Amino acid sequence: MAENGDAAKVLDFERYPTAQKLVARCQEFFKEIKDLTPGKDLEHRLNTDYGPGNPFYEDFCTCVRLGLIEGWVAETRLDGEKYRRGKIALPSAENRFFSITTVYMDSEDEYSGQHHGHPYGEINCVVQVDKTAELRGMQGWQGAGWTSPGAGTHHYPQVRGGALVALFFLPAGRISYTMAPDAPQPLGFAILGSFSPKFSKPGFALVITQFFCKDSNPLIDSEYLGIAPIVIPNKTSNIAYADIMTARLFSMLEDLTPNGGAYLSEGDFQQPNLNQVFYGTNYGTLKAI
């Protein structure tokens, strides 16, 4: 495999009408998503609103597949023919300062590419060459559709089930090939509503401290996750913020602890799946005891 992580020449796309069409369609797409932030929420939105059947997605797939035939997609070999990369366009005002890159990967078995980080996140259109091919993003395996790693994340790109092209867009063209594979993934800090130390206003504060067990989730390199809600004695506000905890915040915590017991509040009477939430996959065993 090539040692230079960023090894790939920039395409002279003016030589290829199909490449010109791809860049033009990308620029139209960038106008629509220019104010959106890479991450899990954007990934869900792209798969919901811009997935297979959407004109942008279908045009991207058509251009990229033709580009493979014409020879301008992923020209630079990183590991023979099965792993190649090509820069279609660098960040520019016309591109809303996104770069455009293609990566070709082909393997029936799970195959890992070069480890890299996303300083500002990434937006990645998965173009299947083989209908069974899947790309592994931060949220798991993805066939036809999109992945969108958030800012500060890092991973080994992986493919299985055949050949595909990752058509990806980087804000400001930023990508890092020097981030250590065992570096911790980012965790968030969120404050919802308003908070007054004198409890003069209704509100809610949520602080996520970076503690977690690496053995239970290899994406996070710490020891424990502590969440401290601060709720103000106002019945209407408390109900509203309890709804936020149940409907929104718990899903975020659940994603960080797959198959584990994780909960925001022992008093969350709204939790629809209490046994699973509190005890994870161990509930049946504990009940038997």
ABEGO torsion letter per residue (X at the ends): XBABAABEBBBBAAABAAAAAAAAAAAAAAAAAAABBBEAAAAAAAAAAABBGBAAAAAAAAAAAAAAAAGABGABBABEAABBBBBABBBBAAAGGBBBBBBBBBBABBBBBBBBBBAAEBBBBBBBABAABBBBBAAEBBBBEBBBBBBGBBBBBBBBGEBBBBBBBBBGGBBBAABBAABBBBBBBBBBEBBBAAGABBEBBBBBBBBBBAAABAABBBABBBBBBBBBBBAAAAAAAAAAAAAAAAAAAAAABBGBBBBABAABAABABAAAAAAEAAAAAAAAX
